[in-house]
Amino acid sequence: MPTLTWFPAFLIAAATGILSGYGIGGGTLLILILVLFCNTSQSAAQAINLSYFLPAAGASLWFHAKGGRIDWTAFWPAAIAGIITAALVSYLAPFLPIAIIKRLFGGILFYIGIRELFTKAQPAQRKTENQSRREQKSK
């Protein structure tokens, strides 16, 4: 497997880190970039993404929480479900053929892409609610 030198790896991670900070899914793009453009194997790209994701998610969570942009009633069930399913799938993934993993990953990306293309943008009401929450905290 060819190795990626530190500078391109740094640039790729910085670009996907920007997207992760916005909550767009930079880790998913990191996997795609590593597999498609850097000739990294799917399993190696997934492992890199896992080590990248934890510190990036922690930093993003801290800043979004500090800004009052997290609905904690939705956060806890999502976090618990995500931890359980991630652990289960991480355990099962080594037993699955890589072709199936690639198809599942591609199918998820395809579904998300189609959904994003045809979903209307949310109204600005949510933005004003978050701003008023932050203003109340600062008083």
Phi and psi in degrees as a GROMACS rama.xvg file:
@    title "Ramachandran Plot"
@    xaxis  label "Phi"
@    yaxis  label "Psi"
@TYPE xy
-68.9218  146.363  PRO-2
-98.2725  149.876  THR-3
-96.1674  129.211  LEU-4
-69.9662  164.087  THR-5
-65.1459  -35.9164  TRP-6
-69.1396  -50.0042  PHE-7
-61.5604  -37.1275  PRO-8
-62.7617  -40.757  ALA-9
-63.3037  -45.2418  PHE-10
-64.3666  -42.3785  LEU-11
-62.9101  -46.9322  ILE-12
-65.9254  -36.1212  ALA-13
-65.1448  -44.0376  ALA-14
-63.7008  -44.7934  ALA-15
-73.3238  -26.8342  THR-16
-64.7032  -37.6908  GLY-17
-60.3069  -46.2928  ILE-18
-64.945  -39.1998  LEU-19
-62.313  -38.4289  SER-20
-60.9092  -32.2964  GLY-21
-83.9744  -6.45111  TYR-22
80.1879  25.5272  GLY-23
-90.3638  -15.2776  ILE-24
101.048  48.3309  GLY-25
-60.2159  -30.9689  GLY-26
-63.4916  -38.3571  GLY-27
-63.5421  -42.6136  THR-28
-67.3516  -33.7719  LEU-29
-60.1587  -43.9356  LEU-30
-61.2282  -46.8802  ILE-31
-59.7465  -45.9916  LEU-32
-62.771  -45.4764  ILE-33
-63.4553  -40.679  LEU-34
-76.1535  -46.7965  VAL-35
-78.924  -36.7813  LEU-36
-111.217  -18.0002  PHE-37
-112.86  4.92326  CYS-38
57.5015  36.2854  ASN-39
-91.7751  143.118  THR-40
-67.2979  154.754  SER-41
-58.0972  -45.0501  GLN-42
-67.5649  -37.1507  SER-43
-68.1055  -39.8859  ALA-44
-63.6511  -39.0549  ALA-45
-65.0541  -41.1286  GLN-46
-65.3356  -41.9406  ALA-47
-61.2454  -43.4762  ILE-48
-60.8079  -40.1608  ASN-49
-63.1762  -43.3516  LEU-50
-71.0182  -25.975  SER-51
-78.2367  -37.2476  TYR-52
-66.0595  -44.2458  PHE-53
-58.3416  -53.5154  LEU-54
-67.3223  -35.1802  PRO-55
-66.1763  -43.1496  ALA-56
-67.0669  -40.0001  ALA-57
-61.3957  -45.4668  GLY-58
-65.095  -43.7872  ALA-59
-63.2015  -43.6365  SER-60
-60.8795  -43.8825  LEU-61
-60.5666  -48.2739  TRP-62
-68.7676  -38.9915  PHE-63
-67.7307  -37.4918  HIS-64
-66.5407  -42.9838  ALA-65
-61.1141  -34.6812  LYS-66
-83.0242  0.730943  GLY-67
72.7381  26.5177  GLY-68
-101.968  16.4554  ARG-69
-116.169  128.036  ILE-70
-87.9393  98.9404  ASP-71
-66.1286  -25.534  TRP-72
-69.0091  -28.4141  THR-73
-88.2577  -28.3804  ALA-74
-62.5144  -50.0864  PHE-75
-63.6793  -47.6663  TRP-76
-62.4561  -38.265  PRO-77
-66.015  -41.8616  ALA-78
-65.0224  -44.1013  ALA-79
-64.4547  -46.9718  ILE-80
-62.5109  -40.7722  ALA-81
-64.2574  -41.2386  GLY-82
-65.8858  -45.1277  ILE-83
-64.169  -49.1272  ILE-84
-70.0065  -35.4094  THR-85
-63.6684  -41.6986  ALA-86
-63.7758  -44.1023  ALA-87
-62.8487  -48.2029  LEU-88
-68.6894  -36.3903  VAL-89
-62.665  -35.4247  SER-90
-69.4047  -41.3583  TYR-91
-79.8687  -27.062  LEU-92
-54.605  -41.8728  ALA-93
-63.1381  -19.0126  PRO-94
-89.9776  -9.17411  PHE-95
-94.4062  143.112  LEU-96
-63.0759  142.91  PRO-97
-59.1709  -30.6776  ILE-98
-62.4821  -38.8556  ALA-99
-68.5886  -42.2816  ILE-100
-61.1548  -43.4368  ILE-101
-62.1765  -41.68  LYS-102
-66.9193  -41.8596  ARG-103
-62.115  -45.6956  LEU-104
-61.5768  -46.273  PHE-105
-62.6297  -40.0979  GLY-106
-63.4522  -41.3167  GLY-107
-64.2241  -45.0332  ILE-108
-62.8453  -40.623  LEU-109
-62.1563  -46.9434  PHE-110
-58.9975  -47.4411  TYR-111
-62.4518  -43.2097  ILE-112
-61.6117  -46.5601  GLY-113
-63.2154  -43.4802  ILE-114
-62.0977  -41.7924  ARG-115
-65.0407  -36.8355  GLU-116
-64.4289  -34.9468  LEU-117
-109.951  8.37562  PHE-118
-99.2114  132.501  THR-119
-71.9384  150.741  LYS-120
-68.4078  146.4  ALA-121
-72.3717  149.155  GLN-122
-65.3055  163.225  PRO-123
-73.0963  -1.44135  ALA-124
-58.9201  -42.2535  GLN-125
-60.5641  -38.3415  ARG-126
-62.1012  -44.1329  LYS-127
-68.2657  -34.2925  THR-128
-63.6206  -43.9348  GLU-129
-65.0348  -39.8067  ASN-130
-64.3394  -41.9743  GLN-131
-67.0445  -34.5245  SER-132
-63.3169  -43.3805  ARG-133
-65.7825  -38.7391  ARG-134
-64.7666  -39.3015  GLU-135
-66.6138  -37.6426  GLN-136
-65.392  -36.6271  LYS-137
-76.5667  -14.7477  SER-138
